Every structure is written in C-alpha cells, then in structure tokens.
Amino acid sequence: MRDDERLHDVIRMLYEYSARPPLKFPSEAEIPKIARKILDAAYGPKSLWTKWDKDREEIIGRAVDVWVPMDDLLDALNSLPGEKLTATDVEQRLYALRNEHGGYSRGPDAAIKEASFTAYDEEKAKGTEFIAILGWLEEWTWGAEERLRRQRAEENRERIEQDKRRVEARLRSGADCPWTAAAGIVDIHCRKNGRLFRLKPLPKETSPLAPKFEVLEVKALDEKRGTSIGRYRTRGDASKAILEVAYKPEWS
C-alpha cells in the first residue's frame, strides 16, 4: 500500500471518530494535518531514497559489512521489483549506510578487500547464486577480520618490544634517553646531558598531595644508593626538575 493510500485511510478513520467523545478537533481542517503526523510517527518521514523498498534495503544492508563486486550487487538489486538503479545509486546508498552512525563509519577493513574479491570469485565460479554468496561472505569476512586483528595485535606487541629493546640499548650505551626500564633493574632511569637519574617510587601515602617519587642521581644502573635530587608528586614534575639539574655544573 502506498503512503497516499495509507494517509487516505487514516483521514477516513479520523473523520469517523471525530464526532465521538473524547476525540474532538478544533475544526475538520485539522484532520489531514493530524493524519500526516500519525502516518509519519508510524512509518517515519518519507525518505529521499525513493528507489529503495524493503527488499532492496535488506540486500544493501547486508552488503555494508562485506566487500562484494559492485557490478554483481547492482545486478542483484535490479533483479528485484522497483525502479532501475544505477551504479551511483548503489554506491551512494552503500556510502550513506556505512556513515550514518553519528559520524562513526562502519564497513569491512580495506586490508581484506582484494582477498574478499578473490574469495567471492571462487565461490561464484562454483555456480553459487548471489544471495547465497552474500551470506557466505558475511561469515568469511568475520573470520578474515579476526585473523587480521590478531596479526595486527601481534605486530604491535613485537613493535613495542623492539622499541623497548632499542631505548634500553640507548640507556646502557650512555646516550641521553627518556625514562626507560632495563632488564634486571628495579627502577626506571633516564639520562640527560650524560648524567644518569633514577626514579624511585615512594611508599603510598593517604594524602593525595604527598610525593609519589624520589629522583636520585646515580653513577651506574646497579648503584645501590645515589644523590637525592628531590621528591615529586608526578613523573612530569620529576622530569622538569631533571631538566634544571642536568645542566648545572654541580647540583646542591
């Protein structure tokens, strides 16, 4: 049933019940306006995407999260009842659906695009029809993205470990470096202007204003004691103090 037919039915029902209390209107001229509000509330405001009925929306909605050849998607959509769709119709509807969530885009990862097309072509070559491939591709995409997520996580962990090894090597070589952890050493150290400093955590205090770190200047990473520079509430405060101390000929 078209919207104008639904609207006519709503208007007719309102006229039928308008004379019965408690449903009363200021005038009969208000009835069509109220009917439109009822229709909009029931079905939502009329969309500008006029070529997209329920069946087409279902197909394009499923295509949002997978990579599928545009030509095949267009052919499948045009095989359904409705006005002929162009490639631009499909591309823009797909784009709108992928970007309709408050600015947060959705859709398949670009890194699996070529592999997805290859998987699609292989399944199509078997004679599988489009709608079946679409369902199969949804599961394939989930698996591919999960494998990609694990691969990226592993690469990220390896990159972090490489960074740690690199900065530790700088610390041990005597080069200036930021606060750095070293294997076998309890506290972290930094080197500024060739001088070595240790950041030692202090026992927890009940007051939030109590200092949390003590900075010591040491001669070597394994030195048991050192010269106390001061106590600070944050690592940032400790770093600022070192910038002042490191370039003084003698600290006192």
C-alpha positions in Angstrom: 0.0 0.0 0.0 1.4 3.4 -1.0 1.7 6.3 1.5 -1.1 8.3 -0.1 -3.4 5.3 0.3 -2.4 4.9 3.9 -2.9 8.6 4.5 -6.4 8.4 3.0 -7.4 5.5 5.3 -6.1 7.4 8.4 -8.1 10.5 7.4 -11.2 8.4 6.9 -10.9 6.8 10.3 -10.3 10.2 12.0 -13.4 11.6 10.3 -15.4 8.6 11.5 -14.3 9.0 15.1 -14.1 12.8 15.3 -17.7 13.1 16.3 -17.3 10.7 19.2 -16.0 12.0 22.5 -13.3 12.2 23.7 -11.8 12.5 20.2 -12.6 16.0 19.2 -10.8 18.5 16.9 -10.9 22.3 16.7 -12.0 22.0 13.0 -12.2 19.4 10.3 -9.4 21.2 8.5 -7.0 19.9 11.3 -7.8 16.3 10.5 -5.5 15.9 7.4 -2.6 17.5 9.3 -3.0 15.2 12.3 -3.3 12.2 9.9 0.0 13.1 8.3 1.6 13.3 11.8 0.2 9.9 12.7 1.5 8.4 9.4 4.9 9.9 10.0 5.0 8.6 13.5 4.0 5.1 12.3 6.3 4.9 9.3 8.8 7.7 9.8 9.2 10.7 7.5 9.3 9.9 3.8 12.8 9.0 2.7 14.6 10.7 -0.2 15.9 7.3 -1.2 12.8 6.6 -3.3 14.1 3.6 -5.2 14.8 1.6 -2.1 12.0 -0.7 -0.9 12.2 -3.2 1.9 13.8 -6.0 -0.1 16.4 -3.8 -1.7 17.2 -2.3 1.7 17.7 -5.7 3.2 20.2 -6.7 0.5 22.2 -3.4 0.6 22.2 -3.5 4.4 23.9 -6.9 4.3 26.4 -5.7 1.7 27.5 -2.9 4.1 29.9 -5.1 6.1 31.5 -7.1 3.2 33.4 -6.4 0.0 31.3 -7.5 -2.9 31.8 -6.6 -6.6 29.7 -3.6 -7.4 28.5 -4.9 -10.8 27.1 -8.1 -9.2 25.5 -6.2 -6.4 23.8 -3.8 -8.9 22.6 -6.7 -11.0 21.1 -8.4 -7.9 19.3 -5.3 -6.8 17.9 -4.6 -10.2 16.6 -8.1 -10.4 14.1 -7.1 -7.6 10.9 -5.1 -8.3 11.4 -1.4 -8.5 12.8 1.5 -10.5 16.1 0.7 -12.2 19.1 1.5 -10.1 22.4 3.0 -11.4 25.8 2.3 -10.1 25.8 5.7 -8.5 22.6 4.9 -6.7 24.1 1.8 -5.2 27.5 3.3 -4.4 25.9 6.3 -2.6 23.4 4.2 -0.7 26.2 2.0 0.5 28.2 5.0 1.5 25.3 6.5 3.4 24.7 3.3 5.3 28.3 3.0 6.2 28.5 6.5 7.6 25.1 7.0 9.2 26.0 6.3 12.8 26.8 9.7 14.2 29.9 10.1 12.1 31.3 6.7 13.0 31.9 4.8 9.8 31.4 1.1 9.5 32.2 -1.4 6.8 34.8 -4.1 6.1 38.5 -3.5 6.6 40.2 -2.2 3.4 43.1 -4.6 4.1 41.0 -7.6 3.1 39.4 -6.1 0.0 41.4 -8.0 -2.6 41.2 -11.3 -0.7 37.5 -10.8 -0.4 37.0 -10.3 -4.1 39.1 -13.4 -4.8 37.0 -15.5 -2.4 33.8 -14.1 -4.0 35.0 -15.0 -7.5 36.0 -18.5 -6.4 32.6 -19.2 -4.9 30.8 -17.7 -7.9 32.8 -19.9 -10.2 31.2 -22.9 -8.4 27.8 -21.7 -9.5 26.6 -20.4 -6.2 23.9 -17.7 -6.6 24.5 -14.1 -5.4 22.3 -14.2 -2.2 24.0 -17.3 -1.0 27.5 -15.9 -1.6 26.5 -12.8 0.3 25.6 -14.8 3.3 28.7 -16.9 3.0 30.8 -13.8 2.6 29.5 -12.4 5.8 31.0 -15.3 7.7 34.2 -15.2 5.6 34.7 -11.5 6.4 34.2 -12.0 10.1 36.9 -14.7 10.1 39.3 -12.7 7.9 39.0 -9.6 10.1 39.5 -11.6 13.2 42.7 -13.1 11.8 43.8 -9.6 10.7 43.1 -8.3 14.2 45.3 -11.0 15.8 48.0 -10.3 13.2 48.0 -6.6 13.9 48.0 -7.2 17.7 51.0 -9.5 17.4 52.8 -7.0 15.1 52.0 -4.2 17.6 53.4 -6.3 20.5 56.5 -7.0 18.6 56.9 -3.3 17.7 56.6 -2.4 21.3 59.2 -4.9 22.4 61.6 -3.7 19.7 61.1 -0.1 20.9 61.8 -1.2 24.5 65.0 -3.0 23.4 66.1 0.0 21.4 65.6 2.5 24.2 67.2 0.2 26.7 70.2 -0.1 24.4 70.5 3.7 24.4 70.3 3.8 28.2 73.0 1.2 28.6 75.3 2.8 25.9 75.4 6.1 27.8 73.3 8.0 25.4 70.7 10.5 26.6 67.2 8.9 26.8 63.8 9.4 28.5 62.6 7.3 31.4 63.4 3.8 30.5 63.1 0.3 32.1 66.1 -2.0 31.9 66.1 -5.8 32.3 67.2 -6.8 35.8 66.9 -3.3 37.1 64.0 -2.5 39.5 63.5 1.2 38.9 63.4 3.2 35.7 66.2 5.6 34.7 66.8 8.4 32.3 69.9 10.1 31.1 70.2 13.8 30.5 73.3 15.7 29.4 75.3 12.5 30.1 74.0 12.3 33.7 72.1 9.3 35.0 68.9 9.7 37.1 66.7 7.1 38.8 63.0 7.4 39.5 62.2 5.6 42.7 58.5 5.1 43.8 57.8 6.1 47.4 55.5 4.2 49.8 51.9 5.2 49.3 50.6 8.0 51.5 47.0 8.7 52.4 47.2 12.3 51.3 46.8 12.9 47.6 49.3 15.8 47.8 52.0 13.6 49.2 55.0 13.0 46.9 55.0 9.7 45.0 58.5 9.6 43.5 62.1 10.4 44.5 64.7 11.3 42.0 68.2 10.1 42.6 71.4 10.9 40.6 73.4 7.7 40.3 76.7 6.8 38.6 75.6 3.4 37.3 72.4 1.4 36.8 73.3 -1.1 39.5 74.3 1.6 42.1 72.5 0.9 45.4 72.4 4.5 46.5 72.6 7.8 44.9 72.3 11.6 45.5 68.7 12.6 46.2 67.5 15.4 43.9 64.0 15.7 45.4 60.6 14.2 45.8 57.7 14.9 43.4 54.0 14.1 43.0 54.2 13.2 39.3 56.6 11.9 36.8 56.2 15.1 34.9 57.3 17.2 37.9 60.3 14.9 38.3 61.3 15.3 34.6 61.1 19.1 34.9 63.4 19.0 37.9 65.9 16.9 35.9 65.9 19.5 33.1 67.1 22.1 35.6 69.6 19.9 37.4 71.2 18.1 34.4 72.8 21.2 33.0 74.2 22.6 36.3 77.9 22.1 36.8 77.1 21.0 40.4 73.8 20.3 42.0 73.3 21.5 45.6 
